[in-house]
Amino acid sequence: MKVVLLSEGAMVPKRVNEFAAGYDLFTPKDVLVNPGRNMILLDISVELDPQTEGEVRPCSGFSIKGMKGYSLNDPNTEKRFDADVIIGTVDEDYRGIVGVIIKSFEKEPFLIKHKEKIAQLVVKKYVGTPFEIVSELTTTDRGTKGFGQLEHQ
Ligand SMILES: O=c1ccn([C@H]2C[C@H](O)[C@@H](COP(=O)(O)OP(=O)(O)OP(=O)(O)O)O2)c(=O)[nH]1
């Protein structure tokens, strides 16, 4: 796969080892996360393998402990902040800047420093067959049961 680094600080997505499903995604500079929804641009554009898509996913450490960052009035003390990565899809034909969507539940902005691992990109094969309209589906043991044990008609 190919990557273009669009700024001096941009980082190549990297798997931590050969067993990692995801390529870690890093901040290309210090970035400010505002309350609410944010798009953090990674300053990279990518060309994925044919028939694959990239899933931008959270890292579990941040999901459970909060995102690593710094208060603006205390920029030397690393803290955890209540903010989550929202899952996104990078299409095979997308050539724009890859971004990570972060929703912050904090009341104040906070800073994530350069080179911080903020998300991971899992590249997967996708199935592109179209949906065919039919009047009936094949039967299964589960049938319509889903969402716990709710029955749907
Ligand atoms: O977390 C994300 C989500 C999306 N994208 C980029 C890549 C993706 O190929 C493009 C479009 O995303 P998507 O297809 O999900 O957006 P859409 O809302 O369906 O609109 P459109 O495709 O018209 O832009 O935005 C990212 O860089 N990061």
The ligand as an ORCA input file, in Angstrom:
! r2SCAN-3c Opt
* xyz 0 1
  O     -12.907      8.558      9.950
  C     -12.853      8.862      8.757
  C     -13.948      8.750      7.908
  C     -13.815      9.108      6.555
  N     -12.636      9.563      6.093
  C     -12.471      9.895      4.676
  C     -12.151      8.654      3.861
  C     -13.440      8.293      3.221
  O     -13.248      7.592      2.001
  C     -14.047      9.669      3.006
  C     -15.517      9.652      2.899
  O     -16.049      8.973      3.982
  P     -17.481      8.327      3.897
  O     -17.670      7.625      2.600
  O     -17.740      7.567      5.164
  O     -18.333      9.666      3.918
  P     -19.787      9.934      3.529
  O     -20.404     10.661      4.639
  O     -20.448      8.665      3.094
  O     -19.699     10.966      2.330
  P     -18.820     11.107      1.018
  O     -18.338      9.732      0.603
  O     -19.760     11.698      0.046
  O     -17.691     12.021      1.384
  O     -13.662     10.423      4.162
  C     -11.540      9.667      6.923
  O     -10.455     10.069      6.523
  N     -11.680      9.317      8.222
*
